[in-house]
Amino acid sequence: MSVKRKIYIWMMRVLMWLSIAITCSLTLFLIGYVFVKGIPGISFELLSTKPSYLSGRIGILPDILNTIYIIFAALIVVLPLGVGAAIYLTEYAKNKRIVGMIEYAAETLSGIPSIIYGLVGMLFFCQFCGMQTSLIAGAMTLVIMNLPTVMRTTQESLKTVPQSYREGAFGLGAGKWRVIRTVVLPGCIDGVITGCILSIGRILGESAALLFTAGFAHALNGVFEGMASSGATLTVALYFYAKEQGEFGVAFAIAAILMILTILINLAAAWVGKYFQKRRSL
């Protein structure tokens, strides 16, 4: 090996490790800064009460419940749509040109800024469909945002199932849907769950689209009443307390809670992937 080649390889290694060090340092600094500023502000009163403007009390219980409501409402709709669309495109669709067009449209949708989704959701769900500013309108907007993610992850998982599994099931006399239900889907359930977890992460961190559609009320409501009324999620509440009221201590406390939830979601996605990989290898 020539001297120039050795110098080139050494420089590339140095640049690679430098990039890794910068990336890890920025990530750790961001997480540490948010935790140092936010964790001291987390208290039982903050988590278990609603805000009272008369007494000056600040509580985020309504925001926590609104976040839970909107996550479940969005997943109930997006999972059947995304998984069903992926099954059709992978197992049933014959025209590859149409399949390619749909996949290209899904990739384009996943790259659209969330503020545009919020504007479209406000015009269509809030005004045209008459949902007004409500959690259900925000949930439907998030369904459109997360549909490409669920569909593409499910598609890629379906493609990893060996074709010999399908042929063996067909050889035993099973029908198309029975093969998909009993052979294909169990073999790619890890991709479906991973897409679900990634969708939860995106819903949890979304704020721009919900400002236009879900609003930023801090009222404490039940499930059905809350879905039909305006409500702030944790991310919207973070924006509200930091931008509108200047309560940066509360904003950092909410940011720390969101950071913890994000870390837990990523760990859950990694654990689920490893768990199903082990089951598949047995």
N, C-alpha and C positions, 0 to 999 in steps of 0.2 A: 504494500500500500504506500502510495506516495505521501510526501510531507504535506502537500496542499490538501490532499484528501483527509488526512488526519486532523489538520487544522479546521477544515470545514465541519467534520463530524463533531469535534470538540466545541466549536462555536454553536452548532445546532443544539447540542445537549445543554449548553449554558443557557441559551435562549429558552429552551423548553422548561428547564427548572426555574428560570426567572419568571416565566409566565405562570407556572404553577404557584410559585411563592406569592406573586402579586394577587392572583385570583383568590387564593386561600386567605391571604391577609385581609383583603377587602371584605370577604364574606364574614370572617371572624370578627373584624372590627364592627361591621354593621350589626351583627347579632349581639355582640357584647355591649355596644353602645345602647341599643334598644333595651336590652335587659337591665343594664345599670340604671338607665333613666326611668324605666317603666315598672319593673317588679316592685320597688318600694311603694308605688302608688296603688298596687292591687290590694284590696281589702275585701272582707266579707260584706261590708255595707255597700261597697261599690258594685259587687256582683249580684247582690240579692235585693236591691231596691230600685225603684223607679225615680227619675229626677223630680224634684219639687222646687219650683221657682220661688215659692213663698218663703220656704225655709233655707233656700240656697243649697239644698242637698243634691248631689249628683249620683245617679245610679244608672247602670247599663243593663239591668235585667230585661227591659223591653227590647233592647237591641240584640241581646243574646237570643231571646225567643224568636224575634223576627228573622235572625240569621238561620235558626233551625227550621222555621217554617218554610223559608224560601228555598233552602237546600232540598228538603224533602219534596216540595211541590215541583221543583225543576227536575229532580231525578225521576219522579213518578212518570213524567212525560217523556224526558229525553232518552231514558234507557230503552223502553220498548221501541221508540222510533229509530234510534241509532242502531241497536242490535238487529232489528227487523230489516232496516235498509241494508246493513252489511251482509246479512244472510242472503237477501235477494240478489244483491250485486255479485256476490261470490259464488252462490250455489245455483241460482235460477236464471239470471240474465244471460242471454245468448249473444246479443249485439254488443261486441266489445267497444265499438265506437261510442255508443250511448253510455256504457259503463265508464269509459275514459272521460267523457264530458262531465258526468256526475262527479267523478273523483276530482277532476280539475276544479269544478265549482266548489266542492267541499274544501279543498286546499285554499281556494281564494277566500272563502268565508272565514276560515281560521286566521287569515292575515288582516282582516278588516279591523280598524281601531274600534275599541269598545264604545267610544263616544258616538260613533255613527249608529251602532246598534241601539244605543239609548235614544237617539233622535228618531229612528225608525219605530222603535217600540212605543215611544210617546205618541207618535202620529197614528200608528195602526192600532195598538192594543188599548191605549188610554182614550184616544179620541174616536177613532173609527169603530172599534168594537165596544165602546162605552164602558170600559173597565175603570175609567178614571185613574188617578194616581193611587196605586194600590200594590200590595205585595204580589198579587196574582199577575198583574201586568209586568212587574219586574221578573217574576219567575218565568213567564212565557218568553220574555226577552232573553233571559239566560238560557232557555232551552235552545233558541236559535244559535246562540253563541257557542254552546257546548255540543251541539249535534255533530259537527264535523269531527270533533275529538273522539267522541264515542264511536262514531261510524268507522273512522280510519283505524283506530286501535283494534276494534273487533274484526275488521277486514284482515288486517295483518295477522291476527291470531288465527283466523279461519284458514288462511293460506299455509300456516305452519303444520296443520293436521295432514299427515301423509295421505296421498290419494289411495294407497293400498287399503287403508281402513275403510274408505267408502266402498271400494270395489268388493272387499270381503263381505261387508254388510249387504250389498246388493246381491252378491252371490248366494247369500243365505235366504233371499226372498224378501228382504225388508224394503219398504217403500221409501220414496225420496224424503218425506218429512220425518219418518221414523229414523232414518239414517242420520239426519241432521240433529234430531232431538236426543238420540241415545248414543251417537258415536262422535259427531263433529263438535257439538256444543260442549260436552264434558271434556273434550280434548283441548279446548281453547278458552275454558272458563277463566283462566288467569288473565287473559287479555281483556275480557269483559270487565272483570273486577278492577283491573288497573285503569281502564278508561273511566270507570265510575269514580275511583278515588281521585284521578286527575281532574275530573269535572268538579268534584267537591272542592278541591283546592282552588280552582279558578272561580267558582261561585263565591267561595269564602273571601277571596281577595278582590272581588269586583266592586267598584264604586261608581265609576263614571256613568255606566248604563243605568244604574239604580237611582241615581240622582234625578234622572228625567222620568222614570217610570214608577219607582216605589216610594219616592219622597223621603222625608227625614223627620217624621213624627216620632215621638218617644212615648207614645201611649201604650199601656199594658193591656193587651186584649187576648181573648181565647183564640183557638186555631182558626175557626171559620170566620169569626168577626175580624180577626187580624188580617187574614188573607184578603178580605174585601176592603180594607182600609189602608191608609198610608202608614208606612213604618220605615224606620231606619235600621239597616244592618250594622254590624260592628264597623265595617270600613266607612260607611257613610257617617256613622257617629264620630269616628276618628276625625274625618274631615270637618264635621260640624263643630266639634269642641276645639279643634286647633285653629280653624279659619274664622269661624263666626264668633266664638266666645273667648278665644285666647287661653283656654284651659289646657296648656301644654302638658301638665302633669297627668291629667286624665287621658289625653291623646296618647302619650307614651305608654300609659298602662294598657290601653286598648291595643296599641301596637305590639306590646309584649305578649298579650294574650293571642293575637293573630299569629305572631311569630312562633309561639309554642304549638298552636294548632297546625301551622304549616309544616313544622318539623315532624309532628306526630303523623300527619298525612303522608309525608314522604317516606317515613319509616314503615308505615303500614303498607304502602305500595311495594316497597322493597321486600318486606316480609312475605306478603302475599305471593309475589313472583317467585321467591325462593321456595315457598311451601309447595306451590303447585308444580314447580320444576322437579322437586323431590318425589312428589306423588306420581308424576308422569314417568320418571326414570325407574320406579319400582316395577 
